[in-house]
Amino acid sequence: MNRNNFFIHLALALVLILVAAFAGQLGRWRKQWRSHMGPVPASEKKQPGTVDEIALSETRSFGSPEVLVKFKSGVSDEAIEALTARLHDRVEDRIENADGVEAIDDLDNADAASIVAEYSKLPEVEYAEPNFEINLEEAEGPLVPVLPHDPQFENQWALSNSGQRGGKKGADISATMAWAKTTGSEDVVVAVLDTGVDYNHEDLTSNMWTRPASIAPYHDNELGTIDDANGFNAIDNAADPMDDNGHGTHCAGIIGAEGENDLGIAGVNWKVQIMPLKFMNAGGSGTTKDAIEAISYAIDRKKAGVNIRIISASWGSTQRTRALEAVIRKAYENDILFVAAAGNSSTDNDRRPHYPSNYNVPNVISVAALDRNDQLASFSNFGAKTVAIAAPGVDILSTWLGNEYEEKSGTSMATPVVSGVAALVLAENPRMSVDELKKKLLASTDPIVALKGKTATGGRINASKALD
Amino acid sequence: MANSKNDAVENARRDLAKRLKVDAADVKERSVEDADFPDMALGAAESGEMSGQMITRGWRIQLEANGQTYEYRADKNQLRAFKFKGKNHRV
């Protein structure tokens, strides 16, 4: 190599080094910019169990440790070994230069968010963070798991299953990853067609729909004018949709109990508008006529300018009525999704239809129930052709009458999980049509072995995927 | 209406006596057990009735009269005759 060639090569090498360094800086600038401009996790308080400041990917190399855990000073190595062994985990490495952080491998290969939640609860732990791979491509998205501080969140296995009470880690709807993208929007109105809703419940009151002054009171030619300030009661053809059973309040809390308010639980949506439509009585049952009237009310309000995009229907029977089917079709024509419980008779809806979940109308999504181990609930109806999707529906903690919280089971509880995810999707994509919304939801599942041949999608709804 | 288990059994006996046109004393309590029913109509919906699809805790009441066994289902909110002469009835 002559002297000139040497300088040319040296110059080229320097240029390449500068380009590489500049690209790296660009990545860091981009990351910083996203952390300022992207969705801000409620975990800004930087509590144990939250992760911020770094962009993370959901992907993780097989065999690598799932979480990085910093134990409190004074916790001995033996205690750490015993604790991790008890959780069926193992300490893979101790990183002295990183403040004595332990890299922990979960032998069950559960998802990192669940393991982080599990370790964060331990009194011996100072903090826990996922060990995600970070590369240029993965740094594109601000996928930061967000854990709310609602005091009973740890019992909400449907949203974040850390294996609590013998469940399977990760058998949840990936809500904590979804919340990194959106926690909902008060622009989306979900009608809960049920026993009413306790609109004074402390964890619901700020997410309840109230008729804006710009919308005129409801008028029906037969019923006259009704001052529908809080919703509609089709039983009494009156304005007050107060719940006298508890079922509707429970479903409402699953969809939209206020999140990050230091009270009770978090809904799938932290922010949303819940419109109570009461058509079932204190015993928890109602008539076709009242259901039709309540749906007609919702359609009327939609036409009047209320952004009702979802009706959540946690009820049913085995009797088909053309009139009910017709009004659900009318809702479809008005761009309203109709999410319906598949039923609790442990039967095959392909053979023994259940309605309204079995109506062959394009806006209907029929929902089966899963338990905390990703098994089809023993009571849940199923149907390879007629039941679309499954969601958690056993031992679901939610709001109850009188500022209480209760665990309940049923496809009634699985249905509002799907309605809630639909509302999240609309929060991000407000112009999405009902056809697009349904397609998106059915394409956003985690395949579950127990659902093979039992539902059309064979999967559990995944809120994070629905927001991709 | 907030029924206790005893209220539910007594109301069921009275209802069955009325349906069978017999004296309430001739209706015997065979068994009463706690049960989880598949829905809020206690798995005994009337024709055309729709109900919340939530597992509902209640009582299964077996009564005996005229040599036959009859089933009632109840919870704190309601009482139902299960398949009485082939049909469910809300009491």
Interface residues (C-beta under 8 A of the other chain):
Chain A: D194 T195 N245 H247 H250 M280 A282 G283 G284 S285 G286 T287 T288 A291 S314 W315 G316 S317 Q319 T321 A341 A342 G343 N344 S345 S346 F379 K408 S409 G410 T411 S412 M413 T415
Chain B: M1 P38 D39 M40 A41 G43 A45 S47 G48 E49 M50 S51 G52 Q53 M54 I55 T56 N77 Q78 R90
